[in-house]
């Protein structure tokens, strides 16, 4: 998913050019999210000249809760941005499994998932990457490709730029490589590989997220909450020195109809008709008042191939693991990092580098997509049986000794995709 992110830092000009140049191959990286910034940074490290395009007129910041697993931590550390990303995990937090009527009991939070992910905001990762990549790349805001023509010696790309005053210009430029890192509804994918409907596999769920303006009613900022019912769920995530984040999701057979509704109206209907109770009422009121929200359908991208000879898709544009895998940010970091390694090893032979990159990334991503499809029941129980199973797991693994047992079991599985350092080879 490519959610809207709130807050912004306006660009002083339409195009920001680095004072640090390179005479190496020229790459166009479309999308200034995690995958795009990671790729630009890594390409510069191996001697390429990256040009970053962003459709928006300014860089977007903020965003919803994410977890950074060992896969992503390793890539971020190698890129030199792990310290700047930080860690918002609230070590003293307590997560409660709650009902809308007010019942609560200790439960399992996101931080208890095997792999002990760092709990952060999407904006934390993007800000750290932008600080590193911004000084070593050319950035153009308000810009998007409208035509991509590939030939044996490179790619001719026509770029449309719209200024803040509405003036539109088009230029055609030569690049040695085009990287589509522009999200689940990728323009690069559409131009080079075909329409969205050929590759989007629906998860039949709507996801909504925001940052709360105050702790949920009756709870503190250090409390995590899970309200899980068949076909719908609410999660509240506590952070250190930051207001909590919230994610809501519900099952639907008609995503398009849901997206035509006002988000809060769709959510109230999805969690009805039973009385909402104090927590849901408060969270939905805060969601409605927020100017930075995610409300979108959930899809995985399923493609037979992520690259041609000189065009490659990375991150959500290529695979979109969805929120239910919890590995979107980590896989974007790993994918961009390893792309640079493959190009470095195959200097002068970009088609071979892309084949090597996909050959290693695809089994990894296939595993993660399976995790996303399977683990959806952990986030949103689909049936009463799923809800019962979840209650049993809470009683076993919600205790301190149960959590330790789960962590030891994960440590004994070095091939778990959440811990694989894909770019280390």
Secondary structure, 3 states (H helix, E strand, C coil): CCCCCCCEEECCCCEECCCCCCCCCEEEEECCCHHHHHHHHHHHHCCCEEEEEECCCEEECCCCEEEECHHHHHHHHHHCCHHHHCCCCCCCCEEEEECCCCCEEECCCHHHCCCCCEEEEHHHHHHHHHHHHCCCCEEEECEEEEEEEEECCEEEEEEEEECCCCCEEEEEEEECEEEECCCCCCHHHHHHHCCHHHCEEEEEEEEEEEECCCCCCCCCCCEEEEEEECCEEEEEEEECCEEEEEEEEEECCCHHHHHCCCHHHHHHHHCCCCCCHHHHHHHHHHHHHCCCCEEEEEEEECCCCCECCCEEECHHHCCCCCHHHCCHHHHHHHHHHHHHHHHHHCCCCHHHHHHHHHHHHHHHHHHHHHHHHHCHHHHCCCCHHHHHHHHHHHHHHCCHHHHHHHHHHHHCCCCCCCCCCCCCC
